[in-house]
Amino acid sequence: MSKVFYITTAIDYANAAPHIGHVYEKILADFLARWHRLDGYQTYFLTGTDEHGEKIARAAAKAGKSPKEFVDELSEGSFRALYDRLQISYDDFIRTTQERHKKYVQQVLQRVYEAGDIYYAEYEGLYSVGAERFVTEKELVDGVLPGDSEPPVLRREANYFFRMEKYRPWLLEHLQQNPEFIQPVGYRNEVLEMLKEPIGDLSISRPKERVPWGIPIPWDENHVTYVWFDALLNYVSALVSKGIFEPYWRHCWHVIGKDILKPHAVFWPTMLKAAGLPLYEKLVVHGHILALDGRKMGKSLGNAIDPAEMLEKYGVDALHYALLRDTTLAADSPFGEPVIVSRLNSDLANDLGNLLSRVRTMLLKYCGGVLPEPSGADSDIAREGVSLAAKVRPLIRELRFNLALEEILQYVRSLNKYVNDQKPWELARDDSRKKTLEEVLYTVVEGLRIASVLLEAALPNKAKELRSGLGLGDFTLAQTETWGLSPAGTRIPEEAPILFPKLEAMPQNAQRPTSSAPDTTATKPTASSHEPHSSLITIDDFAKVELRVAEVIKAEKHPKADKLLVLTLNVGDHTRQVVSGIAQFYTPQSLVGKKLVLVANLKPATLRGVESQGMILAGEDAQGRIVVVTPEADLPPGAKVR
Ligand code: MSP
């Protein structure tokens, strides 16, 4: 067997109902699973729920339920039920309370203990219940771990520890030698930073009297294992329980959110090494979904969107497509209902659905509903069609799903243009041009076949439905690289439902975070912000934005945020201070003397206590790095950019 692919998601804490962030991650993984299946990989997709630990025991107590009763309801009734409705194409759904998992965790613990890599010690430190781990002072911002709602508490406890520090040099070397081990590159850089200093040993147990809700340590009944040692092993226990560790494990890609980077990039590889298991192949890290106002989404903030409601209103395909098309993994992505509506109307209804109904109408009217014989003439459309997969594949390999989908939609737009230019309705009026008419209609069908196959991983139902509307069945990715596979003589159905009914647009101004929020400066999802046609701006709109050349005269780290730099800029007649989210990609020194492009008339905003008076322009390169925009030749500071 030559092509094997194993894909996993983080297992969600079964302590509250699933939110859009959980759904986003499952859709990312589902896309990769479907893509690889179409590409002929023997694929296995695992998801599930994380059900032990203090956080869950507390939530159960609050709900007046036993932990088991509580997690059963959430895991089956909420998470799994929602993922089924979303058509997440998982092969296995693991729950950490299952016997198969507990048994395996105990085996690995015993093995690592016997090898001498687990010891017992007393420890005092700051403990985050939210992240279920001890944290260091350095990780805290304003006394709180980013993402937590409460500050960590001081705890003194005797626990079992895993000798993690021992494996640091090995892990560092592995990362240095395998640049694609953690992607996108910004997250890899974060881990390289973490590994520069001692990482310490990892506390892996809790006294049973305090946290009984866990897996017992096999050699000490007074302790249960700590949440990460339990949870991370799900990725292997699921395979082992089905007897399929071989062939899948070595081809494993983990999809996770940025908040659990350290456990997956540091704890997990060192645990695997100590247990004598091979490493996973790749860690795919994504940013968070934010509300459209650029803030964290939260029920209490009143800006959260309910994934179940979105699914009900817009259907599986629109939700999958919009979450893939309007986000970028390298950064956090604002997302909301108007984004779904806008994508549905533009890409799906206007560009794709409309083209299908146009070509169907013409085939029924001019060709008796039968796909004509092509003449075999060469055309640009055919050449672009068969080379589309070669453009899309590397984008998917680089995890730039938004750009991959845009590339396919560009092709669909060129098909629409082709119809407009060729005017089949005029060709149909002239009998002598029947061959040309048939060639044009065949070309559009073939182009749509190719586009639909390449879109199938993002449109699990509608891509097939589109082909059914043309009387066509399934194809592999490789079959998009050959022109002419739609069989001439195929009869198309007389009736076909409208692929994507158009919806009333939602207010455009609700679509994106307001421009006065420069906290998202360079970390904005730059690559995903191609606006659909409906939101074209006029030259007058553009003239409202004042762009100027600005020279960096000083740059330093933001005192409270690792990802931000504070830049002092010379803008000709005055200086400005701008806070920019580029610290992962530029050292402060490397920016001094550089000329950048500044949005000079943005309302000032305060970012983590530092005022930002504008925003600098930047884009994302093929490796996911944020790159600042600089003038091609020397322009003086303050020069207007138009
Ligand atoms: N149980 C742990 C993971 C253990 S994996 C061995 C956990 N659970 S979680 O429910 O808190 O998060 C599950 C996944 O959802 C994580 O990858 C997390 O990053 C992701 N998300 C949580 N909030 C998110 C957003 N707002 N946006 C995108 N993903 C987010 O962590």
Residues whose N, C-alpha, C, O or C-beta is under 5 A from the ligand:
A	BS01	MSP	A10 I11 D12 Y13 G21 H22 Y24 D50 A231 L232 I256 G257 K258 D259 I260 G287 H288 I289
